[in-house]
Amino acid sequence: MKNNKHTESNLGDLLFLFRRNIRESIRKEGLKHELTFSQVEVLSFVGPNGKETMKSIADYLKITPPSATVIVAELEKKGLVKRQGNKADRRVIFIVPTEISRKLFTSLSKRKDAIFKKMITKLNEKDKNNLERIIRILITE
């Protein structure tokens, strides 16, 4: 039983390191714009052509709406998003990307794909299939 806990701990550490490697590589791309990881996540969630409410951003990041407001305000100062009113309901404000963030999004997406492809090339086909199967198991709620 003790050995099982040790394995779970090591696996958790490995998953954390895996995510951090991807996150840091992507963050390096965003450094030109001095972006935090949360800001990159918001840009990714809104997407190049999307529009999201502050509540949906907060829900996505699993944070409170006031915390999401702080992140979005910083992105707004950097010229990466803007607020857009909803003509049907004036209480609703959408967060939409600017042209600068559309270009950044494209760059970040390419970088993320390249990083992941480089990591995956270390695996043979059987291992790739197993990794996909395992990830699907882990993300299913």
Secondary structure, 3 states (H helix, E strand, C coil): CHHHHHHHHHHHHHHHHHHHHHHHHHHHHHHHHCCCHHHHHHHHHHCCCCCEEHHHHHHHHCCCHHHHHHHHHHHHHCCCEEEEECCCCCCCEEEEECHHHHHHHHHHHHHHHHHHHHHHCCCCHHHHHHHHHHHHHHHCC
